[in-house]
Amino acid sequence: MTRPPPESTPARPLDVPLKTRRGVGPERASQLARLRIHTVDDLLLHRPRRYEDRRYFCAVADLQLGKAATVRGKIVALGVKRWRGGSKSLFEFILDDGTARLHCRWWNLPFMEKYFQQGEEVLVYGKPNSLKPRTIDHPETEIVKTDEENFVHLNRIVPIYPLTEGLPQRWLRSFIWQTLQEYESYILEPWNGLAVPASAGSRPPQGGIPDLPGRAAAVHMLHFPEETSDAELARQRLALDEFLELQVAVQRRRKNLLANAKGLPCAGDNHLIKPFLKQLGFTLTEAQTRVLRQIRRDMSGSHPMRRLLQGDVGSGKTVVAACAALMALESGFNVALMAPTEILAAQHFQVFSHWFESLGIRVELRT
């Protein structure tokens, strides 16, 4: 049996396939793939759908029924109860914060016992489903360790991600946190001079766009913001990156088009446009006239025109399109106008038929 060839090494560390990372087996890789997450870069750009502020603690004695809260205390007792026949079990620990005691329970998850020890200090987040005694079923927890800055699930603004079947929220959050620790230093700044600060905590104006975080800081802030406003700032920065990438791609395609694509000059000689404008009953605006000059310049060249005409509803884009069509008709060509819906196509058919009737131009509707 021959072995399959080894996969090539990615050009960038961020292109590393997640299936090669520790803790990502075939099933987990398949779950991530359903979310279109295949590489480290994909994972770090998987945006939370919302956030929960879990920074503020509530005394156990002040817990309210059905209202989510975070509490902090020590485990004073724990154990597993099993029902006869072994079909049902309950793991429970009792947490004491000095004001009252809280029962934290997990049904049919006896293995949870191995994660906790009596005397440990724990953060607990959830909605009490009983106050006599105070009880939370299946809460989120995090054991308090020496380095309290590294809380992932509690004592911070917590990201809540889009998921797929079988993929736990807690696992994905931990995996993104671990990946950030390992790969954040590989996130490079794609646009020199665009971002001014290096971190979320310090944003001095140093040129570029004021108060805009660097890309690495933006990715970190997107997942684990220090303040609620940081998440929106991170989204704005990453959206700007996407916009600039799109513009660069458009300019590259345009440059390639001008260098290689061949077109047929079709700017016309005005023998149709002049009577058309005369019969319109209104004068074109300065902006419409300027755009038509630019379109005529493009259509007179030896390369295909590639232009987007943008304007508000009712600003006169259709009449500009009609003039561009007349330029091609004056040059002896036929013209096709595509519309995204049949209704809009029918509307254009009626308008162009009315406009072009006196010019002897036949207009057809094809759907």
DRENTOR-426261 format. One record per residue (C-alpha): residue in one letter; z, x, y. Coordinates in nm, 4 decimals, decimal comma, m for minus. Layout:
BEGIN
+------+----------+----------+----------+
| rest |        Z |        X |        Y |
+------+----------+----------+----------+
|    A |        Z |        X |        Y |
...
+------+----------+----------+----------+
//
This chain:
BEGIN
+------+----------+----------+----------+
| rest |        Z |        X |        Y |
+------+----------+----------+----------+
|    M |   0,0000 |   0,0000 |   0,0000 |
|    T |  m0,0975 |   0,1404 |   0,3381 |
|    R |   0,1458 |   0,1191 |   0,6259 |
|    P |   0,0378 |  m0,0575 |   0,9460 |
|    P |  m0,0342 |   0,1778 |   1,2350 |
|    P |   0,2595 |   0,2261 |   1,4732 |
|    E |   0,2500 |   0,0325 |   1,7980 |
|    S |   0,1435 |   0,2358 |   2,0977 |
|    T |   0,4096 |   0,3377 |   2,3477 |
|    P |   0,4025 |   0,1151 |   2,6592 |
|    A |   0,2843 |   0,2797 |   2,9790 |
|    R |   0,5859 |   0,1379 |   3,1648 |
|    P |   0,9423 |   0,0942 |   3,0375 |
|    L |   0,9289 |  m0,2668 |   3,1617 |
|    D |   0,6414 |  m0,3333 |   2,9197 |
|    V |   0,8619 |  m0,2642 |   2,6151 |
|    P |   0,8290 |  m0,5554 |   2,3671 |
|    L |   1,1570 |  m0,7421 |   2,3272 |
|    K |   1,1080 |  m0,7599 |   1,9500 |
|    T |   1,1814 |  m0,3852 |   1,9401 |
|    R |   1,5184 |  m0,4259 |   2,1125 |
|    R |   1,8475 |  m0,4399 |   1,9281 |
|    G |   1,9621 |  m0,7929 |   1,8549 |
|    V |   1,6146 |  m0,9480 |   1,8710 |
|    G |   1,4992 |  m1,0382 |   1,5211 |
|    P |   1,1845 |  m1,2319 |   1,4271 |
|    E |   1,3471 |  m1,5724 |   1,4845 |
|    R |   1,4891 |  m1,4784 |   1,8250 |
|    A |   1,1593 |  m1,3165 |   1,9255 |
|    S |   0,9804 |  m1,6388 |   1,8315 |
|    Q |   1,2207 |  m1,8435 |   2,0443 |
|    L |   1,1648 |  m1,6150 |   2,3428 |
|    A |   0,7890 |  m1,6289 |   2,2895 |
|    R |   0,8012 |  m2,0083 |   2,3233 |
|    L |   0,9296 |  m1,9444 |   2,6755 |
|    R |   0,6446 |  m1,6931 |   2,7285 |
|    I |   0,8943 |  m1,4075 |   2,7232 |
|    H |   0,7506 |  m1,1110 |   2,5335 |
|    T |   0,8455 |  m0,7977 |   2,7290 |
|    V |   1,1366 |  m0,6659 |   2,9334 |
|    D |   0,9433 |  m0,7552 |   3,2482 |
|    D |   0,8949 |  m1,1134 |   3,1281 |
|    L |   1,2669 |  m1,1415 |   3,0568 |
|    L |   1,3768 |  m1,0100 |   3,3956 |
|    L |   1,1452 |  m1,2572 |   3,5704 |
|    H |   1,2697 |  m1,5570 |   3,3682 |
|    R |   1,4209 |  m1,7474 |   3,6577 |
|    P |   1,7367 |  m1,9577 |   3,6344 |
|    R |   1,6806 |  m2,3283 |   3,6915 |
|    R |   2,0178 |  m2,3596 |   3,8656 |
|    Y |   2,3541 |  m2,1878 |   3,9147 |
|    E |   2,7191 |  m2,2767 |   3,8583 |
|    D |   2,9855 |  m2,1293 |   4,0858 |
|    R |   3,2655 |  m2,0231 |   3,8519 |
|    R |   3,4413 |  m1,7845 |   4,0889 |
|    Y |   3,7400 |  m1,9996 |   4,1746 |
|    F |   4,0309 |  m2,0616 |   3,9379 |
|    C |   4,2159 |  m2,3862 |   3,8910 |
|    A |   4,5759 |  m2,4094 |   3,7732 |
|    V |   4,5985 |  m2,5737 |   3,4327 |
|    A |   4,8446 |  m2,8237 |   3,5789 |
|    D |   4,5798 |  m2,9302 |   3,8352 |
|    L |   4,2968 |  m2,9951 |   3,5885 |
|    Q |   4,1237 |  m3,3309 |   3,6293 |
|    L |   3,9706 |  m3,5363 |   3,3511 |
|    G |   3,5947 |  m3,4785 |   3,3201 |
|    K |   3,5773 |  m3,2295 |   3,6100 |
|    A |   3,4543 |  m2,8787 |   3,5205 |
|    A |   3,6859 |  m2,5959 |   3,6193 |
|    T |   3,7700 |  m2,2334 |   3,5425 |
|    V |   4,1227 |  m2,1380 |   3,4389 |
|    R |   4,2858 |  m1,8071 |   3,3534 |
|    G |   4,5795 |  m1,7520 |   3,1227 |
|    K |   4,7156 |  m1,5948 |   2,8045 |
|    I |   4,6714 |  m1,7113 |   2,4465 |
|    V |   5,0155 |  m1,8070 |   2,3177 |
|    A |   4,9077 |  m1,9563 |   1,9838 |
|    L |   4,5923 |  m1,9927 |   1,7741 |
|    G |   4,4804 |  m2,0992 |   1,4306 |
|    V |   4,2337 |  m2,2894 |   1,2122 |
|    K |   4,3009 |  m2,6289 |   1,0586 |
|    R |   4,0930 |  m2,7323 |   0,7565 |
|    W |   4,0652 |  m3,0791 |   0,6135 |
|    R |   4,0800 |  m3,1450 |   0,2411 |
|    G |   3,7419 |  m3,0844 |   0,0791 |
|    G |   3,6449 |  m2,8163 |   0,3313 |
|    S |   3,3846 |  m3,0297 |   0,5076 |
|    K |   3,5682 |  m3,0275 |   0,8401 |
|    S |   3,7610 |  m2,7648 |   1,0348 |
|    L |   3,9141 |  m2,7133 |   1,3781 |
|    F |   3,9838 |  m2,3807 |   1,5491 |
|    E |   4,2215 |  m2,4021 |   1,8427 |
|    F |   4,4013 |  m2,1675 |   2,0763 |
|    I |   4,6616 |  m2,2638 |   2,3345 |
|    L |   4,6345 |  m2,1014 |   2,6768 |
|    D |   4,9269 |  m2,0750 |   2,9206 |
|    D |   4,8761 |  m1,9875 |   3,2886 |
|    G |   5,2378 |  m2,0362 |   3,3968 |
|    T |   5,1823 |  m2,3896 |   3,5278 |
|    A |   5,0984 |  m2,5706 |   3,2040 |
|    R |   4,9315 |  m2,5259 |   2,8669 |
|    L |   4,5683 |  m2,5940 |   2,7739 |
|    H |   4,4363 |  m2,6635 |   2,4224 |
|    C |   4,0895 |  m2,5108 |   2,3657 |
|    R |   3,9211 |  m2,6443 |   2,0510 |
|    W |   3,6067 |  m2,5757 |   1,8492 |
|    W |   3,5102 |  m2,8195 |   1,5735 |
|    N |   3,3564 |  m2,6838 |   1,2516 |
|    L |   3,3359 |  m2,3280 |   1,3877 |
|    P |   3,6154 |  m2,1505 |   1,1961 |
|    F |   3,4579 |  m1,8077 |   1,2551 |
|    M |   3,5643 |  m1,8352 |   1,6231 |
|    E |   3,9116 |  m1,7246 |   1,5137 |
|    K |   3,7961 |  m1,3636 |   1,4742 |
|    Y |   3,6995 |  m1,3389 |   1,8434 |
|    F |   4,0487 |  m1,4040 |   1,9853 |
|    Q |   4,3989 |  m1,2609 |   1,9461 |
|    Q |   4,7371 |  m1,3902 |   2,0527 |
|    G |   4,8499 |  m1,2361 |   2,3817 |
|    E |   4,4965 |  m1,1800 |   2,5152 |
|    E |   4,4164 |  m1,2905 |   2,8682 |
|    V |   4,1169 |  m1,5239 |   2,8727 |
|    L |   3,8978 |  m1,7071 |   3,1228 |
|    V |   3,8035 |  m2,0607 |   3,0172 |
|    Y |   3,5407 |  m2,2906 |   3,1712 |
|    G |   3,4754 |  m2,6518 |   3,0796 |
|    K |   3,5505 |  m3,0191 |   3,1369 |
|    P |   3,8857 |  m3,1532 |   3,0145 |
|    N |   3,8333 |  m3,4449 |   2,7770 |
|    S |   4,2051 |  m3,5234 |   2,7566 |
|    L |   4,5118 |  m3,4653 |   2,9740 |
|    K |   4,7743 |  m3,5598 |   2,7140 |
|    P |   4,7717 |  m3,2877 |   2,5988 |
|    R |   4,5322 |  m3,1028 |   2,8318 |
|    T |   4,2317 |  m3,0275 |   2,6117 |
|    I |   3,8805 |  m2,8832 |   2,6471 |
|    D |   3,6452 |  m2,8972 |   2,3494 |
|    H |   3,3937 |  m2,6135 |   2,3050 |
|    P |   3,4589 |  m2,4397 |   2,6394 |
|    E |   3,2895 |  m2,1226 |   2,7599 |
|    T |   3,5259 |  m1,8270 |   2,7401 |
|    E |   3,5465 |  m1,4644 |   2,8381 |
|    I |   3,8198 |  m1,2192 |   2,7459 |
|    V |   3,9702 |  m1,0323 |   3,0431 |
|    K |   3,9214 |  m0,6587 |   2,9966 |
|    T |   4,0012 |  m0,3577 |   3,2136 |
|    D |   3,6741 |  m0,3699 |   3,4096 |
|    E |   3,6848 |  m0,7135 |   3,5689 |
|    E |   3,3620 |  m0,6512 |   3,7637 |
|    N |   3,1574 |  m0,6939 |   3,4475 |
|    F |   3,2251 |  m1,0606 |   3,3835 |
|    V |   2,9015 |  m1,2262 |   3,2744 |
|    H |   2,9843 |  m1,5895 |   3,1990 |
|    L |   3,2867 |  m1,6572 |   3,4215 |
|    N |   3,4508 |  m1,5417 |   3,7462 |
|    R |   3,1086 |  m1,5266 |   3,9155 |
|    I |   2,8105 |  m1,7387 |   4,0184 |
|    V |   2,6577 |  m1,8013 |   3,6759 |
|    P |   2,2837 |  m1,8506 |   3,6066 |
|    I |   2,1729 |  m2,1476 |   3,3944 |
|    Y |   1,8335 |  m2,0776 |   3,2325 |
|    P |   1,5547 |  m2,2916 |   3,0912 |
|    L |   1,5903 |  m2,2770 |   2,7119 |
|    T |   1,4094 |  m2,3725 |   2,3941 |
|    E |   1,5361 |  m2,5100 |   2,0637 |
|    G |   1,7771 |  m2,2729 |   1,8911 |
|    L |   1,8216 |  m2,0357 |   2,1874 |
|    P |   2,1817 |  m2,0394 |   2,3180 |
|    Q |   2,2456 |  m2,0244 |   2,6922 |
|    R |   2,5274 |  m1,7740 |   2,6472 |
|    W |   2,3170 |  m1,5394 |   2,4328 |
|    L |   2,0285 |  m1,5390 |   2,6795 |
|    R |   2,2597 |  m1,4753 |   2,9752 |
|    S |   2,4264 |  m1,1827 |   2,7959 |
|    F |   2,0901 |  m1,0415 |   2,6886 |
|    I |   1,9547 |  m1,0521 |   3,0436 |
|    W |   2,2733 |  m0,8866 |   3,1715 |
|    Q |   2,2442 |  m0,6058 |   2,9145 |
|    T |   1,8740 |  m0,5618 |   2,9884 |
|    L |   1,9433 |  m0,5363 |   3,3614 |
|    Q |   2,1999 |  m0,2617 |   3,3021 |
|    E |   1,9453 |  m0,0636 |   3,1023 |
|    Y |   1,6213 |  m0,1269 |   3,2916 |
|    E |   1,7079 |  m0,2071 |   3,6545 |
|    S |   1,6470 |   0,1545 |   3,7569 |
|    Y |   1,2866 |   0,1246 |   3,6311 |
|    I |   1,2038 |  m0,1622 |   3,8693 |
|    L |   0,9921 |   0,0086 |   4,1326 |
|    E |   0,9099 |  m0,1000 |   4,4862 |
|    P |   0,5426 |  m0,2126 |   4,4773 |
|    W |   0,4877 |  m0,2278 |   4,8543 |
|    N |   0,5950 |   0,0708 |   5,0651 |
|    G |   0,7828 |  m0,0311 |   5,3785 |
|    L |   0,8093 |  m0,3975 |   5,2830 |
|    A |   1,1783 |  m0,4175 |   5,1955 |
|    V |   1,4573 |  m0,2937 |   5,4187 |
|    P |   1,7789 |  m0,2898 |   5,2117 |
|    A |   1,8678 |  m0,1241 |   4,8844 |
|    S |   2,1259 |  m0,3757 |   4,7685 |
|    A |   2,2518 |  m0,7265 |   4,8166 |
|    G |   2,5641 |  m0,6078 |   4,9943 |
|    S |   2,3955 |  m0,3950 |   5,2611 |
|    R |   2,0920 |  m0,5067 |   5,4560 |
|    P |   2,0602 |  m0,2902 |   5,7701 |
|    P |   1,7284 |  m0,3272 |   5,9583 |
|    Q |   1,5147 |  m0,0230 |   5,8761 |
|    G |   1,1657 |  m0,1572 |   5,9358 |
|    G |   0,9770 |  m0,3968 |   5,7162 |
|    I |   1,0833 |  m0,7603 |   5,6953 |
|    P |   1,4450 |  m0,8127 |   5,8164 |
|    D |   1,7012 |  m0,9106 |   5,5528 |
|    L |   1,4532 |  m0,8738 |   5,2680 |
|    P |   1,6012 |  m0,7108 |   4,9548 |
|    G |   1,4197 |  m0,4448 |   4,7572 |
|    R |   1,2534 |  m0,5629 |   4,4381 |
|    A |   1,5183 |  m0,4199 |   4,2040 |
|    A |   1,7964 |  m0,5738 |   4,4127 |
|    A |   1,6054 |  m0,9036 |   4,4257 |
|    V |   1,5766 |  m0,9178 |   4,0462 |
|    H |   1,9490 |  m0,8497 |   4,0108 |
|    M |   2,0358 |  m1,1087 |   4,2779 |
|    L |   1,8097 |  m1,3626 |   4,1083 |
|    H |   2,0192 |  m1,3526 |   3,7919 |
|    F |   2,3652 |  m1,2584 |   3,9187 |
|    P |   2,3962 |  m1,3330 |   4,2921 |
|    E |   2,7122 |  m1,2377 |   4,4767 |
|    E |   2,6712 |  m1,5367 |   4,7096 |
|    T |   2,4776 |  m1,8598 |   4,6671 |
|    S |   2,2442 |  m1,7581 |   4,9516 |
|    D |   2,1463 |  m1,4391 |   4,7649 |
|    A |   1,9624 |  m1,6367 |   4,4969 |
|    E |   1,7324 |  m1,8012 |   4,7522 |
|    L |   1,6739 |  m1,4659 |   4,9243 |
|    A |   1,5760 |  m1,3154 |   4,5883 |
|    R |   1,3350 |  m1,6024 |   4,5178 |
|    Q |   1,1707 |  m1,5509 |   4,8572 |
|    R |   1,1255 |  m1,1788 |   4,7931 |
|    L |   0,9738 |  m1,2299 |   4,4478 |
|    A |   0,7506 |  m1,5099 |   4,5770 |
|    L |   0,6247 |  m1,2730 |   4,8475 |
|    D |   0,5482 |  m1,0135 |   4,5789 |
|    E |   0,3440 |  m1,2712 |   4,3855 |
|    F |   0,1566 |  m1,3711 |   4,7009 |
|    L |   0,0735 |  m1,0101 |   4,7880 |
|    E |  m0,0383 |  m0,9385 |   4,4307 |
|    L |  m0,2710 |  m1,2383 |   4,4489 |
|    Q |  m0,4135 |  m1,1255 |   4,7817 |
|    V |  m0,4737 |  m0,7731 |   4,6525 |
|    A |  m0,6525 |  m0,9151 |   4,3463 |
|    V |  m0,8681 |  m1,1379 |   4,5675 |
|    Q |  m0,9619 |  m0,8454 |   4,7912 |
|    R |  m1,0477 |  m0,6274 |   4,4923 |
|    R |  m1,2677 |  m0,8996 |   4,3472 |
|    R |  m1,4315 |  m0,9499 |   4,6847 |
|    K |  m1,4970 |  m0,5771 |   4,7173 |
|    N |  m1,6455 |  m0,5672 |   4,3675 |
|    L |  m1,8602 |  m0,8699 |   4,4474 |
|    L |  m1,9959 |  m0,7096 |   4,7626 |
|    A |  m2,0682 |  m0,3889 |   4,5743 |
|    N |  m2,2384 |  m0,5337 |   4,2670 |
|    A |  m2,3329 |  m0,9021 |   4,2895 |
|    K |  m2,6765 |  m0,9907 |   4,4224 |
|    G |  m2,7427 |  m1,3075 |   4,6171 |
|    L |  m3,0338 |  m1,4870 |   4,7815 |
|    P |  m3,0274 |  m1,5107 |   5,1621 |
|    C |  m3,0204 |  m1,8794 |   5,2536 |
|    A |  m2,9032 |  m1,9088 |   5,6140 |
|    G |  m3,1915 |  m2,1372 |   5,7139 |
|    D |  m3,3660 |  m2,1742 |   6,0495 |
|    N |  m3,1798 |  m2,4709 |   6,2064 |
|    H |  m3,4666 |  m2,7208 |   6,1703 |
|    L |  m3,2326 |  m2,9588 |   5,9848 |
|    I |  m2,8988 |  m2,8659 |   6,1405 |
|    K |  m3,0087 |  m2,9301 |   6,4999 |
|    P |  m3,1129 |  m3,2962 |   6,4463 |
|    F |  m2,8108 |  m3,3468 |   6,2190 |
|    L |  m2,5660 |  m3,2343 |   6,4871 |
|    K |  m2,7505 |  m3,4379 |   6,7496 |
|    Q |  m2,7118 |  m3,7621 |   6,5514 |
|    L |  m2,3455 |  m3,7081 |   6,4622 |
|    G |  m2,2178 |  m3,8714 |   6,7779 |
|    F |  m1,9545 |  m3,6051 |   6,8403 |
|    T |  m1,9462 |  m3,2358 |   6,9270 |
|    L |  m1,8121 |  m2,9787 |   6,6836 |
|    T |  m1,4858 |  m2,8144 |   6,7805 |
|    E |  m1,4665 |  m2,4501 |   6,8773 |
|    A |  m1,3055 |  m2,3711 |   6,5396 |
|    Q |  m1,5814 |  m2,5512 |   6,3464 |
|    T |  m1,8505 |  m2,3684 |   6,5455 |
|    R |  m1,6813 |  m2,0328 |   6,4852 |
|    V |  m1,6528 |  m2,0977 |   6,1106 |
|    L |  m2,0189 |  m2,2005 |   6,0881 |
|    R |  m2,1201 |  m1,8718 |   6,2507 |
|    Q |  m1,9180 |  m1,6853 |   5,9888 |
|    I |  m2,0695 |  m1,8923 |   5,7071 |
|    R |  m2,4223 |  m1,8329 |   5,8386 |
|    R |  m2,3535 |  m1,4600 |   5,8508 |
|    D |  m2,2337 |  m1,4668 |   5,4889 |
|    M |  m2,5282 |  m1,6774 |   5,3700 |
|    S |  m2,7799 |  m1,4525 |   5,5424 |
|    G |  m2,6601 |  m1,1483 |   5,3491 |
|    S |  m2,7761 |  m1,0112 |   5,0169 |
|    H |  m2,4443 |  m1,0843 |   4,8417 |
|    P |  m2,3056 |  m1,4241 |   4,7317 |
|    M |  m2,0665 |  m1,5838 |   4,9797 |
|    R |  m1,7044 |  m1,6079 |   4,8693 |
|    R |  m1,5103 |  m1,8066 |   5,1261 |
|    L |  m1,2214 |  m2,0526 |   5,1395 |
|    L |  m1,2313 |  m2,3104 |   5,4182 |
|    Q |  m0,8801 |  m2,4295 |   5,4945 |
|    G |  m0,7729 |  m2,7096 |   5,7272 |
|    D |  m0,5548 |  m3,0168 |   5,7597 |
|    V |  m0,6714 |  m3,3619 |   5,6521 |
|    G |  m0,9171 |  m3,4929 |   5,9114 |
|    S |  m0,9781 |  m3,1514 |   6,0685 |
|    G |  m1,3525 |  m3,1615 |   5,9952 |
|    K |  m1,4020 |  m2,9569 |   5,6781 |
|    T |  m1,6575 |  m3,2012 |   5,5330 |
|    V |  m1,8980 |  m3,1757 |   5,8261 |
|    V |  m1,8793 |  m2,7950 |   5,8027 |
|    A |  m1,9658 |  m2,8211 |   5,4318 |
|    A |  m2,2580 |  m3,0477 |   5,5236 |
|    C |  m2,3904 |  m2,7884 |   5,7692 |
|    A |  m2,3590 |  m2,5146 |   5,5055 |
|    A |  m2,5544 |  m2,7346 |   5,2635 |
|    L |  m2,8259 |  m2,7867 |   5,5270 |
|    M |  m2,8601 |  m2,4086 |   5,5687 |
|    A |  m2,9430 |  m2,3774 |   5,1978 |
|    L |  m3,1778 |  m2,6788 |   5,2122 |
|    E |  m3,3583 |  m2,5253 |   5,5104 |
|    S |  m3,4155 |  m2,2169 |   5,2948 |
|    G |  m3,5791 |  m2,4218 |   5,0179 |
|    F |  m3,2867 |  m2,4485 |   4,7764 |
|    N |  m3,1098 |  m2,7461 |   4,6204 |
|    V |  m2,7366 |  m2,7916 |   4,6781 |
|    A |  m2,4578 |  m2,9110 |   4,4468 |
|    L |  m2,1242 |  m3,0255 |   4,5890 |
|    M |  m1,8446 |  m3,0417 |   4,3312 |
|    A |  m1,5412 |  m3,2685 |   4,3733 |
|    P |  m1,2197 |  m3,2690 |   4,1644 |
|    T |  m1,2221 |  m3,6468 |   4,1011 |
|    E |  m1,4835 |  m3,9206 |   4,0573 |
|    I |  m1,3319 |  m4,1159 |   4,3466 |
|    L |  m1,3692 |  m3,8221 |   4,5845 |
|    A |  m1,7204 |  m3,7537 |   4,4541 |
|    A |  m1,8165 |  m4,1165 |   4,5288 |
|    Q |  m1,6712 |  m4,0875 |   4,8788 |
|    H |  m1,8696 |  m3,7698 |   4,9486 |
|    F |  m2,1829 |  m3,9348 |   4,8093 |
|    Q |  m2,1502 |  m4,2217 |   5,0566 |
|    V |  m2,0816 |  m3,9913 |   5,3533 |
|    F |  m2,3628 |  m3,7452 |   5,2773 |
|    S |  m2,6098 |  m4,0258 |   5,2034 |
|    H |  m2,5356 |  m4,1758 |   5,5450 |
|    W |  m2,5593 |  m3,8419 |   5,7238 |
|    F |  m2,8767 |  m3,7164 |   5,5535 |
|    E |  m3,0770 |  m4,0413 |   5,5337 |
|    S |  m3,2556 |  m3,9897 |   5,8669 |
|    L |  m3,3346 |  m3,6292 |   5,7713 |
|    G |  m3,5287 |  m3,7391 |   5,4630 |
|    I |  m3,2888 |  m3,5666 |   5,2245 |
|    R |  m3,2243 |  m3,7391 |   4,8899 |
|    V |  m2,8617 |  m3,7411 |   4,7731 |
|    E |  m2,7612 |  m3,8173 |   4,4124 |
|    L |  m2,4247 |  m3,8838 |   4,2501 |
|    R |  m2,3688 |  m3,7357 |   3,9039 |
|    T |  m2,0393 |  m3,7845 |   3,7202 |
+------+----------+----------+----------+
//
